[in-house]
């Protein structure tokens, strides 16, 4: 049995559902098609007795998604499982699509590096960007760069140009009312209709603070977001990385604005166009360019990593 820790289960961030759906399509369903038994457990929140039993019995444990790695993993983690639960996976743990919690310059402390090596299974850890890959290699943890599985089906990013409607995201966890308010005004001038989609639970309050009466606030569901993306003459602009990737998955013109290492390092690794929200001149040019940008996911590495699980596609 293979246990997969699902980032979308019990998460309040709809972006984790976007990741989960890609994990299901790109890894879980193909794995089951090989005849392997797969059990899902939640990556967020407390594990049940049954979940812990599954971790003990698993041949491998694959933990999927987001900002789980850091220089001090053994002591302070973005991944909120207790150490005792993580240790249940010792010698059988693999990551898929994970990255570093934030920029950290010192390097992994020796105790954390040794702990990570003790957790690792036989399949290399698949990380979302080259920055994270370099960190793990310096800690002597076997790893490969596969980008984020949400991008495996994306070959290009089309930048906005002349669409009538924009669906827009901001984030409550990294607030900059001056820069974000400037972006709202820019979008109000460019688009006939501006719709704000709250990907996280704290986003509506912050959006109401900065939008100054501009546009309409949508409901927080992924279904409502998808429905807007399906409407003709729509573009996506926003600070939420996976909101932008969802748009790209559907062929919708999209511009992601980077606010931290996630979009910035994915951009450096695969060519995603993601200027800083503070680079107003750059994003103004991108908003009107209509340029097609190739997304350079390392597909040969992805295929080799999947073949390690017996998946041929």
Backbone as CSV, one residue per row, in Angstrom:
resi,resn,N_x,N_y,N_z,CA_x,CA_y,CA_z,C_x,C_y,C_z
1,UNK,0.845,-1.200,0.000,0.000,0.000,0.000,0.881,1.251,0.000
2,UNK,0.463,2.236,-0.781,1.137,3.534,-0.811,0.191,4.563,-0.199
3,UNK,0.676,5.303,0.769,-0.098,6.364,1.406,0.290,7.694,0.776
4,UNK,-0.707,8.477,0.396,-0.490,9.807,-0.174,-1.095,10.839,0.765
5,UNK,-0.269,11.760,1.244,-0.750,12.854,2.095,-1.286,13.962,1.200
6,UNK,-2.587,14.174,1.293,-3.346,15.036,0.382,-3.388,16.464,0.923
7,UNK,-2.824,17.455,0.187,-2.829,18.829,0.690,-4.206,19.476,0.692
8,UNK,-5.150,18.959,-0.089,-6.475,19.573,-0.164,-7.415,19.158,0.938
9,UNK,-7.131,18.029,1.587,-8.012,17.538,2.650,-7.837,18.402,3.895
10,UNK,-8.937,18.913,4.408,-8.973,19.702,5.646,-8.281,21.054,5.520
11,UNK,-7.966,21.500,4.309,-7.331,22.805,4.129,-8.384,23.890,3.911
12,UNK,-8.115,25.077,4.443,-9.008,26.220,4.225,-8.590,27.052,3.011
13,UNK,-7.488,26.695,2.381,-6.995,27.406,1.207,-7.412,26.635,-0.036
14,UNK,-8.236,27.255,-0.877,-8.741,26.551,-2.058,-7.608,26.199,-3.019
15,UNK,-6.497,26.931,-2.941,-5.350,26.585,-3.765,-4.865,25.175,-3.524
16,UNK,-5.019,24.683,-2.293,-4.628,23.305,-1.999,-5.519,22.309,-2.732
17,UNK,-6.777,22.677,-2.988,-7.642,21.802,-3.780,-7.169,21.737,-5.228
18,UNK,-6.665,22.853,-5.736,-6.128,22.857,-7.096,-4.938,21.909,-7.186
19,UNK,-4.066,21.950,-6.186,-2.937,21.031,-6.150,-3.432,19.595,-6.061
20,UNK,-4.396,19.344,-5.176,-4.900,17.982,-4.974,-5.466,17.386,-6.251
21,UNK,-6.209,18.185,-7.003,-6.795,17.657,-8.231,-5.726,17.267,-9.244
22,UNK,-4.640,18.047,-9.301,-3.548,17.675,-10.201,-2.812,16.444,-9.697
23,UNK,-2.623,16.324,-8.384,-1.997,15.131,-7.816,-2.831,13.888,-8.158
24,UNK,-4.148,14.021,-8.064,-5.037,12.908,-8.409,-4.874,12.521,-9.875
25,UNK,-4.875,13.513,-10.765,-4.803,13.247,-12.200,-3.436,12.718,-12.618
26,UNK,-2.383,13.335,-12.087,-1.042,13.048,-12.573,-0.349,11.900,-11.850
27,UNK,-0.812,11.566,-10.636,-0.087,10.559,-9.859,-0.991,9.493,-9.262
28,UNK,-2.029,9.876,-8.518,-2.815,8.888,-7.787,-3.581,7.971,-8.740
29,UNK,-4.334,8.533,-9.680,-5.099,7.693,-10.616,-4.201,6.805,-11.468
30,UNK,-3.099,7.337,-12.054,-2.201,6.441,-12.796,-1.574,5.359,-11.916
31,UNK,-1.295,5.692,-10.659,-0.733,4.696,-9.755,-1.733,3.576,-9.487
32,UNK,-2.984,3.951,-9.252,-4.027,2.932,-9.047,-4.230,2.099,-10.304
33,UNK,-4.054,2.717,-11.474,-4.229,1.989,-12.724,-3.180,0.892,-12.904
34,UNK,-2.060,1.005,-12.189,-1.044,-0.052,-12.241,-1.398,-1.222,-11.333
35,UNK,-2.485,-1.084,-10.563,-2.888,-2.120,-9.631,-2.430,-1.884,-8.207
36,UNK,-1.752,-0.743,-7.960,-1.281,-0.464,-6.606,-2.430,0.043,-5.747
37,UNK,-2.427,-0.332,-4.485,-3.393,0.195,-3.517,-2.881,1.529,-2.999
38,UNK,-3.751,2.550,-3.034,-3.390,3.898,-2.580,-4.399,4.341,-1.539
39,UNK,-3.901,4.845,-0.416,-4.764,5.398,0.626,-4.383,6.850,0.863
40,UNK,-5.393,7.713,0.934,-5.159,9.134,1.168,-5.305,9.466,2.651
41,UNK,-4.398,10.313,3.137,-4.523,10.864,4.487,-4.376,12.380,4.367
42,UNK,-4.939,13.154,5.297,-4.842,14.613,5.192,-3.458,15.124,5.564
43,UNK,-2.940,16.045,4.764,-1.661,16.669,5.100,-1.835,17.714,6.195
44,UNK,-3.013,18.342,6.219,-3.309,19.361,7.219,-4.156,18.752,8.334
45,UNK,-4.008,19.285,9.533,-4.843,18.836,10.633,-4.321,17.564,11.280
46,UNK,-5.039,17.132,12.305,-4.615,15.976,13.088,-4.904,14.677,12.343
47,UNK,-4.027,13.700,12.526,-4.233,12.370,11.972,-5.030,11.516,12.949
48,UNK,-5.839,10.637,12.401,-6.598,9.705,13.230,-5.757,8.466,13.521
49,UNK,-6.276,7.628,14.403,-5.614,6.349,14.686,-5.494,5.511,13.416
50,UNK,-6.530,5.526,12.587,-6.499,4.767,11.326,-5.444,5.324,10.374
51,UNK,-5.304,6.658,10.329,-4.279,7.260,9.476,-2.886,6.828,9.923
52,UNK,-2.653,6.833,11.230,-1.333,6.435,11.738,-1.054,4.965,11.447
53,UNK,-2.074,4.148,11.542,-1.898,2.732,11.213,-1.513,2.571,9.747
54,UNK,-2.124,3.368,8.877,-1.784,3.306,7.454,-0.333,3.721,7.222
55,UNK,0.125,4.747,7.934,1.517,5.171,7.787,2.479,4.066,8.221
56,UNK,2.138,3.369,9.290,2.999,2.275,9.771,3.065,1.129,8.755
57,UNK,1.944,0.864,8.100,1.857,-0.291,7.203,2.313,0.009,5.783
58,UNK,2.491,1.282,5.450,2.716,1.675,4.056,4.072,1.203,3.542
59,UNK,4.069,0.825,2.293,5.319,0.556,1.583,6.077,1.866,1.356
60,UNK,5.325,2.917,0.980,5.889,4.252,0.783,4.852,5.277,1.214
61,UNK,5.332,6.442,1.641,4.461,7.571,1.981,4.879,8.743,1.110
62,UNK,3.928,9.284,0.340,4.198,10.396,-0.572,3.452,11.616,-0.048
63,UNK,4.205,12.632,0.349,3.615,13.851,0.896,3.647,14.916,-0.196
64,UNK,2.478,15.472,-0.506,2.313,16.301,-1.700,2.055,17.756,-1.339
65,UNK,2.539,18.632,-2.221,2.142,20.022,-2.153,3.258,20.963,-1.789
66,UNK,3.145,21.698,-0.852,3.424,23.113,-0.763,4.710,23.415,0.004
67,UNK,4.690,24.430,0.869,5.920,24.929,1.515,6.240,24.137,2.776
68,UNK,6.725,22.923,2.610,6.919,22.054,3.768,8.358,22.005,4.255
69,UNK,9.311,22.362,3.418,10.720,22.196,3.756,11.311,23.482,4.319
70,UNK,12.277,23.307,5.215,12.961,24.477,5.786,14.322,24.057,6.317
71,UNK,15.140,25.042,6.674,16.483,24.770,7.181,16.479,24.100,8.548
72,UNK,15.367,24.197,9.254,15.315,23.674,10.622,14.111,22.743,10.781
73,UNK,14.003,21.796,9.864,12.834,20.916,9.808,12.618,20.131,11.089
74,UNK,13.692,19.733,11.733,13.544,18.891,12.923,12.946,19.664,14.097
75,UNK,13.075,20.996,14.066,12.705,21.803,15.228,11.533,22.751,14.968
76,UNK,11.507,23.368,13.779,10.427,24.310,13.439,10.004,24.024,12.011
77,UNK,8.749,23.621,11.851,8.287,23.151,10.541,7.044,23.891,10.089
78,UNK,6.955,24.128,8.762,5.695,24.584,8.176,4.716,23.417,8.061
79,UNK,5.248,22.200,8.013,4.435,20.989,8.005,4.074,20.673,9.456
80,UNK,2.788,20.674,9.775,2.353,20.675,11.157,2.090,19.307,11.760
81,UNK,2.444,18.240,11.073,2.380,16.939,11.729,3.379,16.920,12.887
82,UNK,3.030,16.317,14.012,4.014,16.145,15.078,5.185,15.283,14.608
83,UNK,6.338,15.489,15.235,7.518,14.701,14.888,7.223,13.211,14.976
84,UNK,6.438,12.823,15.983,6.151,11.396,16.175,5.408,10.808,14.983
85,UNK,4.508,11.598,14.378,3.782,11.108,13.204,4.687,11.044,11.979
86,UNK,5.534,12.057,11.817,6.455,12.041,10.680,7.411,10.858,10.795
87,UNK,7.847,10.571,12.010,8.781,9.462,12.212,8.174,8.101,11.875
88,UNK,6.842,8.023,11.824,6.207,6.773,11.391,6.578,6.429,9.944
89,UNK,7.013,7.449,9.180,7.339,7.260,7.759,8.827,6.991,7.544
90,UNK,9.588,6.834,8.589,11.047,6.742,8.490,11.476,5.669,7.483
91,UNK,12.360,6.095,6.582,12.888,5.181,5.574,11.964,4.930,4.396
92,UNK,10.792,5.566,4.388,9.804,5.293,3.328,9.144,6.566,2.805
93,UNK,9.723,7.723,3.109,9.075,9.000,2.798,9.584,9.587,1.488
94,UNK,8.645,10.063,0.678,8.949,10.784,-0.558,8.074,12.031,-0.609
95,UNK,8.617,13.105,-1.156,7.838,14.323,-1.364,7.559,14.501,-2.856
96,UNK,6.437,15.159,-3.144,6.062,15.496,-4.523,5.557,16.930,-4.571
97,UNK,6.249,17.774,-5.348,5.801,19.142,-5.556,6.019,20.064,-4.383
98,UNK,6.925,19.714,-3.487,7.152,20.557,-2.314,8.253,21.569,-2.596
99,UNK,8.342,22.581,-1.726,9.388,23.578,-1.844,9.733,24.164,-0.498
100,UNK,10.654,25.118,-0.548,11.150,25.717,0.686,10.161,26.716,1.247
101,UNK,10.071,26.755,2.564,9.122,27.600,3.278,9.322,29.076,2.929
102,UNK,10.551,29.530,2.855,10.892,30.890,2.450,12.385,30.891,2.152
103,UNK,12.909,32.043,1.731,14.355,32.110,1.521,15.076,32.010,2.863
104,UNK,16.026,31.083,2.932,16.846,30.907,4.133,18.290,30.738,3.679
105,UNK,19.178,31.552,4.218,20.535,31.657,3.686,21.547,30.750,4.373
106,UNK,21.284,30.328,5.595,22.322,29.650,6.370,22.566,28.220,5.909
107,UNK,21.559,27.558,5.376,21.673,26.147,5.037,21.053,25.285,6.120
108,UNK,20.721,24.033,5.770,20.054,23.132,6.713,21.006,22.808,7.861
109,UNK,20.495,22.915,9.083,21.338,22.563,10.225,21.615,21.064,10.210
110,UNK,22.743,20.625,10.756,23.147,19.220,10.644,22.137,18.233,11.228
111,UNK,21.481,18.588,12.327,20.514,17.673,12.921,19.321,17.481,11.987
112,UNK,18.818,18.581,11.424,17.693,18.481,10.494,18.089,17.722,9.230
113,UNK,19.296,17.965,8.725,19.748,17.262,7.526,19.806,15.753,7.771
114,UNK,20.360,15.361,8.921,20.415,13.939,9.242,19.043,13.331,9.396
115,UNK,18.133,14.083,9.994,16.759,13.597,10.171,16.082,13.388,8.826
116,UNK,16.252,14.365,7.907,15.655,14.224,6.582,16.200,13.004,5.864
117,UNK,17.497,12.784,5.968,18.078,11.600,5.309,17.518,10.316,5.898
118,UNK,17.246,10.312,7.194,16.700,9.104,7.822,15.270,8.834,7.389
119,UNK,14.542,9.883,6.993,13.158,9.728,6.560,13.059,9.221,5.123
120,UNK,14.073,9.519,4.306,13.965,9.320,2.859,13.825,7.857,2.481
121,UNK,12.917,7.625,1.509,12.767,6.306,0.919,13.675,6.143,-0.277
122,UNK,13.367,5.175,-1.123,14.221,4.869,-2.272,13.934,5.753,-3.480
123,UNK,12.752,6.394,-3.521,12.384,7.272,-4.641,12.864,8.693,-4.321
124,UNK,13.569,9.371,-5.237,14.026,10.732,-4.940,12.866,11.662,-4.614
125,UNK,13.136,12.638,-3.794,12.133,13.648,-3.476,11.970,14.576,-4.680
126,UNK,10.736,14.799,-5.098,10.432,15.608,-6.285,10.035,17.007,-5.831
127,UNK,10.894,17.980,-6.087,10.662,19.338,-5.590,10.232,20.260,-6.718
128,UNK,9.656,21.395,-6.343,8.979,22.248,-7.324,9.899,23.253,-8.009
129,UNK,11.143,23.446,-7.506,12.008,24.461,-8.099,13.472,24.126,-7.831
130,UNK,14.343,24.791,-8.581,15.771,24.525,-8.486,16.359,24.997,-7.154
131,UNK,15.795,26.023,-6.572,16.267,26.498,-5.263,16.133,25.393,-4.226
132,UNK,14.967,24.770,-4.174,14.735,23.687,-3.219,15.625,22.492,-3.527
133,UNK,15.826,22.207,-4.810,16.700,21.102,-5.203,18.115,21.319,-4.675
134,UNK,18.628,22.528,-4.840,19.973,22.818,-4.358,20.095,22.666,-2.858
135,UNK,19.070,23.085,-2.132,19.075,22.950,-0.674,19.183,21.480,-0.271
136,UNK,18.362,20.631,-0.875,18.367,19.223,-0.499,19.668,18.531,-0.916
137,UNK,20.184,18.869,-2.063,21.433,18.242,-2.491,22.582,18.604,-1.561
138,UNK,22.607,19.834,-1.083,23.650,20.213,-0.122,23.494,19.465,1.198
139,UNK,22.263,19.051,1.502,22.020,18.243,2.709,22.182,16.758,2.445
140,UNK,22.593,16.391,1.210,22.812,14.994,0.796,21.531,14.164,0.862
141,UNK,20.409,14.814,0.470,19.138,14.127,0.309,18.886,13.954,-1.189
142,UNK,18.593,12.745,-1.629,18.353,12.488,-3.046,17.082,13.202,-3.500
143,UNK,17.210,14.045,-4.528,16.068,14.842,-4.980,16.203,15.159,-6.454
144,UNK,15.058,15.447,-7.087,15.009,15.885,-8.481,14.043,17.059,-8.587
145,UNK,14.247,17.880,-9.600,13.328,18.993,-9.869,12.298,18.556,-10.898
146,UNK,11.043,18.509,-10.490,9.950,18.153,-11.397,8.946,19.291,-11.580
147,UNK,9.212,20.452,-10.998,8.252,21.549,-10.909,7.025,21.090,-10.118
148,UNK,5.988,21.920,-10.120,4.752,21.583,-9.412,3.863,20.746,-10.326
149,UNK,3.271,19.668,-9.826,2.399,18.841,-10.674,1.247,19.611,-11.312
150,UNK,0.866,20.749,-10.744,-0.180,21.557,-11.381,0.271,22.084,-12.737
151,UNK,1.580,22.135,-12.978,2.099,22.643,-14.247,2.427,21.540,-15.247
152,UNK,2.301,20.272,-14.851,2.697,19.195,-15.758,1.869,19.174,-17.034
153,UNK,0.637,19.650,-16.959,-0.224,19.665,-18.151,-0.182,21.006,-18.879
154,UNK,0.632,21.934,-18.408,0.665,23.294,-18.968,1.919,23.457,-19.823
155,UNK,1.736,23.805,-21.078,2.865,24.009,-21.972,3.150,25.480,-22.237
156,UNK,2.158,26.331,-22.002,2.373,27.749,-22.301,1.525,28.623,-21.390
157,UNK,1.981,29.840,-21.247,1.263,30.901,-20.534,1.019,32.023,-21.534
158,UNK,-0.247,32.337,-21.752,-0.601,33.458,-22.621,-0.881,34.662,-21.726
159,UNK,-0.202,35.759,-21.991,-0.393,36.953,-21.173,-1.642,37.707,-21.627
160,UNK,-2.270,38.436,-20.701,-3.485,39.172,-21.061,-3.223,40.249,-22.113
161,UNK,-4.259,40.549,-22.876,-4.213,41.662,-23.833,-5.609,41.883,-24.385
162,UNK,-6.280,42.918,-23.922,-7.540,43.327,-24.521,-8.767,42.580,-24.067
163,UNK,-8.653,41.690,-23.079,-9.860,41.019,-22.580,-10.768,42.032,-21.878
164,UNK,-12.039,41.713,-21.864,-13.013,42.621,-21.259,-13.091,42.472,-19.748
165,UNK,-12.835,41.253,-19.273,-13.059,40.923,-17.861,-11.767,40.395,-17.242
166,UNK,-11.503,40.778,-15.993,-10.378,40.233,-15.233,-10.889,39.613,-13.948
167,UNK,-10.437,38.390,-13.666,-10.679,37.793,-12.360,-9.358,37.893,-11.602
168,UNK,-9.421,38.426,-10.394,-8.241,38.926,-9.696,-8.152,38.291,-8.313
169,UNK,-6.916,37.992,-7.873,-6.712,37.493,-6.514,-5.686,38.350,-5.782
170,UNK,-5.922,38.504,-4.485,-4.936,39.051,-3.559,-4.787,38.051,-2.418
171,UNK,-3.956,38.356,-1.461,-3.761,37.430,-0.358,-3.652,38.165,0.963
172,UNK,-4.330,37.628,1.959,-4.318,38.263,3.274,-3.016,38.013,4.021
173,UNK,-2.245,36.994,3.633,-1.056,36.669,4.426,0.160,37.521,4.044
174,UNK,0.062,38.275,2.960,1.144,39.175,2.562,0.513,40.467,2.061
175,UNK,0.166,41.327,2.996,-0.590,42.535,2.664,0.340,43.704,2.362
176,UNK,0.013,44.405,1.292,0.699,45.656,0.938,-0.354,46.558,0.308
177,UNK,-1.133,47.258,1.126,-2.260,48.045,0.590,-1.852,49.075,-0.451
178,UNK,-0.655,49.637,-0.327,-0.228,50.643,-1.297,-0.019,50.019,-2.673
179,UNK,0.776,48.942,-2.730,1.043,48.281,-4.010,-0.212,47.622,-4.559
180,UNK,-0.995,46.979,-3.687,-2.176,46.267,-4.152,-3.277,47.228,-4.597
181,UNK,-3.395,48.347,-3.892,-4.366,49.355,-4.321,-4.006,49.946,-5.681
182,UNK,-2.711,50.130,-5.920,-2.261,50.610,-7.231,-2.640,49.613,-8.329
183,UNK,-2.476,48.309,-8.034,-2.863,47.305,-9.021,-4.365,47.334,-9.283
184,UNK,-5.180,47.483,-8.243,-6.631,47.565,-8.430,-6.974,48.709,-9.373
185,UNK,-6.366,49.861,-9.163,-6.654,51.023,-10.030,-6.218,50.759,-11.463
186,UNK,-5.082,50.110,-11.633,-4.608,49.769,-12.979,-5.604,48.847,-13.688
187,UNK,-6.096,47.853,-12.974,-7.029,46.907,-13.573,-8.374,47.557,-13.877
188,UNK,-8.809,48.466,-13.012,-10.075,49.167,-13.246,-10.021,50.008,-14.517
189,UNK,-8.828,50.504,-14.854,-8.674,51.298,-16.075,-8.621,50.420,-17.323
190,UNK,-8.105,49.206,-17.180,-7.881,48.342,-18.337,-9.075,47.459,-18.687
191,UNK,-9.850,47.071,-17.686,-10.907,46.080,-17.895,-12.277,46.675,-17.610
192,UNK,-13.253,46.252,-18.396,-14.625,46.707,-18.172,-15.205,46.131,-16.892
193,UNK,-14.775,44.908,-16.547,-15.320,44.217,-15.379,-14.167,43.604,-14.591
194,UNK,-14.144,43.848,-13.278,-13.115,43.296,-12.398,-13.807,42.465,-11.314
195,UNK,-13.453,41.194,-11.254,-14.050,40.262,-10.295,-12.954,39.768,-9.359
196,UNK,-13.175,39.841,-8.075,-12.188,39.425,-7.088,-12.579,38.061,-6.533
197,UNK,-11.643,37.104,-6.652,-11.906,35.756,-6.118,-11.071,35.512,-4.872
198,UNK,-11.703,35.195,-3.734,-10.958,34.945,-2.492,-10.531,33.478,-2.397
199,UNK,-9.252,33.217,-2.613,-8.750,31.843,-2.561,-8.604,31.357,-1.126
200,UNK,-8.300,32.277,-0.202,-8.119,31.925,1.200,-9.183,32.558,2.067
201,UNK,-9.392,32.047,3.286,-10.502,32.518,4.124,-10.368,33.961,4.594
202,UNK,-9.139,34.471,4.680,-8.970,35.855,5.112,-8.954,36.855,3.977
203,UNK,-9.026,36.364,2.734,-8.909,37.272,1.585,-10.068,38.263,1.448
204,UNK,-11.337,37.879,1.698,-12.427,38.844,1.479,-12.278,40.129,2.282
205,UNK,-11.878,40.022,3.533,-11.729,41.220,4.363,-10.664,42.140,3.793
206,UNK,-9.537,41.546,3.378,-8.465,42.372,2.825,-8.865,42.975,1.478
207,UNK,-9.513,42.199,0.630,-9.939,42.724,-0.675,-10.901,43.892,-0.495
208,UNK,-11.837,43.762,0.415,-12.773,44.865,0.650,-12.050,46.119,1.115
209,UNK,-10.946,45.932,1.807,-10.175,47.077,2.292,-9.486,47.818,1.164
210,UNK,-9.008,47.097,0.140,-8.171,47.736,-0.879,-8.904,48.071,-2.170
211,UNK,-10.080,47.506,-2.401,-10.667,47.679,-3.731,-11.403,48.995,-3.897
212,UNK,-11.729,49.671,-2.802,-12.309,51.005,-2.906,-13.574,51.073,-3.733
213,UNK,-14.407,50.064,-3.622,-15.661,50.060,-4.375,-15.538,49.547,-5.793
214,UNK,-14.325,49.202,-6.233,-14.124,48.686,-7.589,-14.570,47.226,-7.653
215,UNK,-15.272,46.849,-8.698,-15.536,45.460,-9.007,-16.478,44.740,-8.067
216,UNK,-16.467,43.415,-8.197,-17.384,42.537,-7.474,-16.588,41.442,-6.785
217,UNK,-16.960,41.140,-5.545,-16.328,40.056,-4.803,-17.101,38.763,-5.049
218,UNK,-16.407,37.746,-5.574,-17.024,36.456,-5.844,-17.094,35.610,-4.571
219,UNK,-17.821,34.515,-4.649,-17.809,33.534,-3.576,-16.483,32.786,-3.559
220,UNK,-16.176,32.093,-2.457,-14.854,31.487,-2.295,-14.682,30.098,-2.892
221,UNK,-15.668,29.571,-3.573,-15.567,28.184,-4.021,-14.743,28.073,-5.304
222,UNK,-14.103,26.917,-5.467,-13.367,26.636,-6.695,-14.320,26.554,-7.881
223,UNK,-15.514,26.059,-7.646,-16.500,25.943,-8.725,-16.868,27.326,-9.287
224,UNK,-17.017,28.315,-8.414,-17.348,29.664,-8.900,-16.180,30.257,-9.682
225,UNK,-14.964,30.018,-9.208,-13.778,30.486,-9.922,-13.709,29.848,-11.306
226,UNK,-13.899,28.532,-11.375,-13.862,27.840,-12.662,-14.930,28.357,-13.616
227,UNK,-16.107,28.670,-13.071,-17.201,29.166,-13.917,-16.833,30.501,-14.547
228,UNK,-16.171,31.372,-13.788,-15.753,32.667,-14.333,-14.664,32.465,-15.383
229,UNK,-13.714,31.562,-15.105,-12.657,31.300,-16.084,-13.226,30.772,-17.397
230,UNK,-14.359,30.092,-17.335,-14.965,29.519,-18.534,-15.687,30.560,-19.384
231,UNK,-15.938,31.734,-18.824,-16.628,32.772,-19.593,-15.667,33.373,-20.622
232,UNK,-16.152,33.618,-21.845,-15.275,34.189,-22.871,-14.802,35.593,-22.499
233,UNK,-13.659,35.971,-23.064,-13.109,37.315,-22.906,-12.686,37.593,-21.462
234,UNK,-12.130,36.562,-20.807,-11.706,36.677,-19.410,-10.202,36.469,-19.310
235,UNK,-9.557,37.227,-18.435,-8.146,37.043,-18.111,-8.003,36.925,-16.599
236,UNK,-6.919,36.300,-16.182,-6.597,36.202,-14.753,-5.403,37.096,-14.458
237,UNK,-5.495,37.836,-13.339,-4.364,38.619,-12.833,-4.377,38.474,-11.321
238,UNK,-3.234,38.101,-10.734,-3.307,37.994,-9.284,-2.040,37.549,-8.594
239,UNK,-2.112,37.619,-7.270,-1.006,37.261,-6.401,-1.037,35.790,-5.998
240,UNK,-2.144,35.127,-6.231,-2.277,33.717,-5.864,-1.728,32.857,-6.997
241,UNK,-0.619,32.173,-6.716,0.068,31.383,-7.732,-0.833,30.315,-8.336
242,UNK,-1.504,29.536,-7.486,-2.273,28.419,-8.030,-3.587,28.859,-8.665
243,UNK,-4.088,30.030,-8.286,-5.187,30.606,-9.048,-4.751,30.871,-10.483
244,UNK,-3.532,31.422,-10.643,-3.014,31.665,-11.989,-2.749,30.389,-12.756
245,UNK,-2.239,29.368,-12.071,-1.992,28.095,-12.754,-3.309,27.448,-13.172
246,UNK,-4.342,27.579,-12.341,-5.660,27.051,-12.733,-6.119,27.697,-14.038
247,UNK,-5.925,29.006,-14.149,-6.287,29.697,-15.385,-5.484,29.149,-16.563
248,UNK,-4.195,28.946,-16.369,-3.356,28.424,-17.449,-3.759,27.005,-17.834
249,UNK,-4.142,26.188,-16.850,-4.626,24.839,-17.160,-5.808,24.889,-18.105
250,UNK,-6.587,25.949,-18.038,-7.789,26.088,-18.863,-7.585,26.977,-20.082
251,UNK,-6.333,27.337,-20.343,-6.032,28.131,-21.521,-6.452,29.580,-21.427
252,UNK,-6.653,30.073,-20.207,-7.086,31.453,-19.996,-5.850,32.348,-19.863
253,UNK,-5.800,33.494,-20.558,-4.670,34.402,-20.380,-4.463,34.738,-18.907
254,UNK,-3.201,34.699,-18.461,-2.947,34.814,-17.028,-1.625,35.506,-16.762
255,UNK,-1.624,36.344,-15.740,-0.403,36.948,-15.231,-0.392,36.792,-13.718
256,UNK,0.608,36.064,-13.220,0.830,35.915,-11.784,1.836,36.967,-11.351
257,UNK,1.558,37.627,-10.251,2.508,38.584,-9.677,3.149,37.938,-8.457
258,UNK,4.470,37.926,-8.417,5.155,37.222,-7.339,5.243,38.088,-6.089
259,UNK,5.050,37.421,-4.936,5.150,38.098,-3.649,6.118,37.381,-2.711
260,UNK,6.574,36.185,-3.096,7.505,35.443,-2.257,8.274,34.455,-3.112
261,UNK,8.986,33.538,-2.461,9.870,32.636,-3.201,9.134,31.631,-4.065
262,UNK,7.862,31.363,-3.802,7.178,30.309,-4.547,7.081,30.641,-6.035
263,UNK,6.348,31.694,-6.375,6.219,32.051,-7.789,7.562,32.483,-8.364
264,UNK,8.379,33.167,-7.552,9.661,33.661,-8.055,10.576,32.507,-8.454
265,UNK,10.666,31.467,-7.635,11.572,30.363,-7.937,11.008,29.437,-9.011
266,UNK,9.690,29.252,-9.043,9.102,28.494,-10.153,9.341,29.238,-11.462
267,UNK,9.218,30.565,-11.430,9.472,31.362,-12.635,10.911,31.171,-13.115
268,UNK,11.859,31.206,-12.203,13.260,31.021,-12.578,13.520,29.613,-13.097
269,UNK,12.788,28.642,-12.586,13.050,27.244,-12.912,12.416,26.791,-14.215
270,UNK,11.222,27.316,-14.545,10.522,26.821,-15.741,10.106,27.922,-16.716
271,UNK,10.424,29.183,-16.398,10.130,30.257,-17.342,8.792,30.942,-17.176
272,UNK,8.050,30.622,-16.105,6.790,31.309,-15.841,7.011,32.816,-15.784
273,UNK,6.155,33.589,-16.390,6.235,35.055,-16.300,5.509,35.483,-15.026
274,UNK,6.265,36.010,-14.070,5.685,36.359,-12.774,6.437,37.539,-12.174
275,UNK,6.233,38.741,-12.710,6.931,39.906,-12.163,6.470,40.209,-10.740
276,UNK,7.307,40.914,-10.006,6.935,41.329,-8.655,5.743,42.276,-8.692
277,UNK,4.910,42.209,-7.657,3.803,43.169,-7.582,4.308,44.595,-7.429
278,UNK,5.587,44.760,-7.058,6.159,46.100,-6.925,6.743,46.607,-8.241
279,UNK,6.854,45.744,-9.242,7.425,46.123,-10.534,6.309,46.593,-11.457
280,UNK,5.753,47.762,-11.171,4.569,48.244,-11.887,4.839,48.400,-13.384
281,UNK,6.005,48.895,-13.739,6.296,49.074,-15.162,6.285,47.731,-15.893
282,UNK,6.884,46.715,-15.274,6.948,45.394,-15.918,5.561,44.788,-16.053
283,UNK,4.754,44.832,-14.994,3.449,44.166,-15.118,2.497,44.947,-16.011
284,UNK,2.676,46.265,-16.118,1.848,47.020,-17.071,2.142,46.574,-18.498
285,UNK,3.399,46.356,-18.814,3.750,45.865,-20.153,3.171,44.478,-20.391
286,UNK,3.291,43.618,-19.394,2.779,42.252,-19.543,1.265,42.216,-19.689
287,UNK,0.572,43.127,-19.015,-0.887,43.134,-19.073,-1.419,43.493,-20.459
288,UNK,-0.586,44.091,-21.271,-1.054,44.461,-22.608,-0.365,43.736,-23.732
289,UNK,0.499,42.764,-23.411,1.356,42.199,-24.457,0.695,41.087,-25.255
290,UNK,-0.105,40.235,-24.619,-0.652,39.072,-25.298,0.396,38.045,-25.681
291,UNK,1.594,38.169,-25.141,2.702,37.282,-25.484,2.429,35.847,-25.022
292,UNK,2.933,34.894,-25.784,2.884,33.489,-25.386,4.241,33.087,-24.835
293,UNK,4.245,32.583,-23.614,5.469,32.225,-22.905,5.500,30.709,-22.742
294,UNK,6.564,30.076,-23.192,6.689,28.632,-23.019,7.004,28.267,-21.575
295,UNK,6.357,27.226,-21.073,6.592,26.731,-19.715,7.470,25.481,-19.817
296,UNK,8.693,25.602,-19.320,9.692,24.550,-19.507,9.745,23.547,-18.373
297,UNK,8.631,22.870,-18.121,8.631,21.797,-17.131,9.631,20.720,-17.573
298,UNK,10.480,20.226,-16.666,11.438,19.171,-17.039,10.735,17.830,-17.221
299,UNK,10.088,17.667,-18.349,9.186,16.536,-18.554,9.911,15.188,-18.567
300,UNK,11.145,15.150,-19.045,11.886,13.888,-19.007,12.128,13.454,-17.556
301,UNK,12.440,14.424,-16.694,12.647,14.111,-15.276,11.338,13.649,-14.639
302,UNK,10.236,14.316,-14.997,8.925,13.901,-14.490,8.639,12.457,-14.875
303,UNK,8.889,12.120,-16.136,8.606,10.763,-16.607,9.490,9.728,-15.913
304,UNK,10.761,10.058,-15.720,11.640,9.126,-15.012,11.168,8.929,-13.576
305,UNK,10.746,10.022,-12.926,10.276,9.912,-11.541,9.021,9.042,-11.483
306,UNK,8.100,9.222,-12.418,6.880,8.404,-12.414,7.179,6.948,-12.742
307,UNK,8.162,6.726,-13.605,8.518,5.339,-13.904,9.048,4.617,-12.666
308,UNK,9.624,5.371,-11.737,10.038,4.762,-10.477,8.898,4.155,-9.693
309,UNK,7.661,4.596,-10.001,6.452,4.053,-9.377,5.738,3.066,-10.295
310,UNK,6.328,2.782,-11.444,5.686,1.868,-12.389,4.670,2.532,-13.281
311,UNK,4.671,3.890,-13.348,3.711,4.629,-14.154,4.365,4.938,-15.495
312,UNK,3.719,4.535,-16.564,4.190,4.836,-17.922,3.129,5.666,-18.618
313,UNK,3.506,6.877,-19.061,2.541,7.734,-19.749,3.211,8.397,-20.914
